[in-house]
Amino acid sequence: DMNGKILDHNSTFHELLKLKEPDGLEKNFFDFIADNDVIRVQNLLNETLYLSYAKNFEFRMKRTNGEEFFTETSFGLIHGTKVEEGSFVIVIKNIDDRKIYEQNLKIAKEKAEESDRLKTAFLSNMSHEIRTPMNAIIGFSDLLSRFQVTDEEKKEYIRQINFGADTLMRLIDDIIDIS
């Protein structure tokens, strides 16, 4: 009714809330709303008075044993000859499984984003690590080919090229080991 007193319910409502016979008709609808959601549900019912319906709102309900669960609920207004004679029809759907699925998706998304951040950081670091010995190899090879160099300078340039090549090979081996 307009005050939340349960006038009738079906067997699914009975099972959903784990009611004992004839519990449901002795209670107020707000007895089954999770404490943190009572005001929100009251506002939805007030909104239903003006719009005649409110559809697919999520909030938590509680069973007689205190266990809470998520619902997707729609409200419809049944007009009486007087406003106070009106009542509500309320359709409740347990969406605990959907909420668990959504939470798992959120966790998987966060893990994927973290993995992507780590991959990006790894590739950025590897790019830097590869470029450093490559620049030495290219630079000293270029010096060897462009200028007249003494035998001593030639040996030093070749030593630097070999050092860069060895560093690059170790890095590539490490990358292969990691992968």
C-alpha positions as CSV (number, residue, x, y, z in Angstrom):
1,D,0.0,0.0,0.0
2,M,1.0,3.7,0.1
3,N,2.8,3.1,3.4
4,G,4.8,0.1,2.3
5,K,2.6,-2.6,3.9
6,I,2.8,-5.7,1.9
7,L,-0.7,-6.6,0.7
8,D,0.1,-9.6,-1.4
9,H,3.1,-11.4,-2.8
10,N,3.9,-14.4,-5.0
11,S,5.9,-17.5,-4.0
12,T,9.0,-16.2,-5.7
13,F,9.0,-13.2,-3.3
14,H,8.6,-15.7,-0.5
15,E,11.6,-17.8,-1.6
16,L,13.7,-14.8,-2.5
17,L,13.5,-13.3,1.0
18,K,13.5,-16.7,2.7
19,L,10.2,-15.9,4.5
20,K,8.5,-18.2,6.9
21,E,4.8,-18.7,6.5
22,P,3.0,-16.3,6.6
23,D,5.8,-13.7,7.2
24,G,5.4,-11.6,4.1
25,L,2.0,-10.2,4.7
26,E,2.9,-9.2,8.3
27,K,5.8,-7.0,7.2
28,N,6.4,-3.6,5.6
29,F,8.3,-3.6,2.3
30,F,10.9,-1.3,3.8
31,D,11.7,-4.0,6.4
32,F,13.4,-5.9,3.5
33,I,15.5,-2.9,2.1
34,A,19.1,-2.7,3.1
35,D,19.6,0.1,5.7
36,N,21.8,2.2,3.4
37,D,19.2,2.1,0.6
38,V,16.0,2.9,2.4
39,I,15.9,6.6,1.7
40,R,16.7,6.0,-2.0
41,V,13.8,3.5,-2.3
42,Q,11.5,5.9,-0.5
43,N,12.4,8.5,-3.1
44,L,11.8,6.0,-5.9
45,L,8.3,5.3,-4.6
46,N,7.6,9.0,-4.3
47,E,8.8,9.4,-7.9
48,T,6.5,6.5,-8.9
49,L,3.5,8.5,-7.5
50,Y,4.1,11.2,-10.1
51,L,5.3,9.1,-13.1
52,S,3.2,6.0,-12.4
53,Y,6.3,3.9,-12.8
54,A,10.0,3.7,-12.1
55,K,12.0,1.0,-13.9
56,N,15.1,-1.0,-13.4
57,F,16.6,0.5,-10.3
58,E,19.4,-1.3,-8.5
59,F,19.6,-1.5,-4.7
60,R,20.2,-4.0,-2.0
61,M,17.5,-5.9,-0.1
62,K,17.9,-8.1,3.0
63,R,16.5,-11.4,3.8
64,T,14.9,-12.3,7.1
65,N,18.3,-13.8,8.2
66,G,20.0,-10.4,7.5
67,E,21.7,-11.6,4.3
68,E,21.8,-8.8,1.7
69,F,21.5,-9.2,-2.0
70,F,21.4,-7.0,-5.1
71,T,18.1,-6.4,-6.9
72,E,16.9,-4.8,-10.1
73,T,13.5,-3.5,-9.2
74,S,10.7,-1.8,-11.0
75,F,7.7,0.0,-9.4
76,G,4.3,0.6,-10.8
77,L,1.4,2.6,-9.4
78,I,-2.0,1.1,-9.1
79,H,-4.5,3.9,-8.9
80,G,-7.3,3.8,-6.4
81,T,-10.4,5.9,-6.2
82,K,-8.5,8.0,-3.6
83,V,-4.8,8.6,-3.4
84,E,-4.5,6.8,-0.1
85,E,-6.3,3.8,-1.7
86,G,-3.6,3.4,-4.3
87,S,-1.0,0.8,-4.1
88,F,2.2,-0.3,-5.8
89,V,3.1,-3.3,-7.8
90,I,6.8,-4.1,-7.3
91,V,8.8,-6.4,-9.6
92,I,12.1,-7.6,-8.0
93,K,14.8,-9.5,-9.7
94,N,17.8,-10.9,-7.9
95,I,20.9,-9.8,-9.7
96,D,23.7,-11.1,-7.4
97,D,25.1,-13.3,-10.2
98,R,25.2,-10.3,-12.5
99,K,26.9,-8.2,-9.9
100,I,29.5,-10.9,-9.3
101,Y,30.1,-11.1,-13.1
102,E,30.4,-7.3,-13.3
103,Q,32.9,-7.3,-10.5
104,N,34.9,-10.1,-12.1
105,L,34.9,-8.1,-15.4
106,K,36.1,-5.0,-13.6
107,I,38.9,-6.9,-12.0
108,A,39.9,-8.5,-15.3
109,K,39.8,-5.1,-17.0
110,E,42.0,-3.6,-14.3
111,K,44.5,-6.5,-14.7
112,A,44.5,-6.1,-18.4
113,E,45.1,-2.3,-18.1
114,E,47.9,-3.0,-15.6
115,S,49.4,-5.6,-18.0
116,D,49.2,-3.1,-20.8
117,R,51.0,-0.4,-18.7
118,L,53.7,-2.9,-17.8
119,K,54.1,-4.0,-21.4
120,T,54.4,-0.3,-22.5
121,A,57.0,0.4,-19.8
122,F,58.9,-2.7,-20.7
123,L,58.9,-1.9,-24.4
124,S,59.9,1.7,-23.7
125,N,62.8,0.5,-21.5
126,M,63.9,-2.1,-24.0
127,S,63.8,0.5,-26.8
128,H,66.2,2.7,-24.8
129,E,68.4,-0.3,-23.8
130,I,68.7,-1.4,-27.4
131,R,69.3,2.1,-28.8
132,T,72.3,2.7,-26.5
133,P,74.6,-0.1,-27.8
134,M,73.2,0.4,-31.4
135,N,74.2,4.1,-31.3
136,A,77.8,3.1,-30.3
137,I,78.0,0.5,-33.1
138,I,76.7,2.8,-35.7
139,G,78.7,5.8,-34.5
140,F,82.1,4.0,-34.3
141,S,81.4,2.2,-37.7
142,D,80.7,5.6,-39.2
143,L,84.0,7.0,-37.8
144,L,85.9,4.0,-39.2
145,S,84.5,4.5,-42.7
146,R,84.7,8.3,-42.9
147,F,88.0,9.4,-41.6
148,Q,91.7,8.5,-41.8
149,V,92.3,6.8,-38.5
150,T,95.4,5.6,-36.9
151,D,95.8,1.9,-36.2
152,E,95.5,2.7,-32.5
153,E,92.2,4.6,-33.1
154,K,91.0,1.8,-35.4
155,K,91.6,-0.8,-32.6
156,E,89.7,1.4,-30.1
157,Y,86.7,1.9,-32.5
158,I,86.6,-1.8,-33.2
159,R,86.8,-2.5,-29.4
160,Q,83.8,-0.1,-28.9
161,I,81.8,-1.7,-31.7
162,N,82.5,-5.2,-30.3
163,F,81.5,-4.0,-26.8
164,G,78.3,-2.5,-28.1
165,A,77.5,-5.7,-30.1
166,D,78.2,-7.9,-27.0
167,T,75.9,-5.7,-24.9
168,L,73.2,-5.9,-27.5
169,M,73.5,-9.7,-27.7
170,R,73.2,-10.0,-23.9
171,L,70.2,-7.8,-24.0
172,I,68.6,-9.8,-26.7
173,D,69.3,-13.1,-24.9
174,D,67.7,-11.6,-21.7
175,I,64.6,-10.6,-23.7
176,I,64.4,-14.1,-25.1
177,D,64.8,-15.6,-21.7
178,I,62.0,-13.3,-20.3
179,S,59.6,-14.1,-23.1
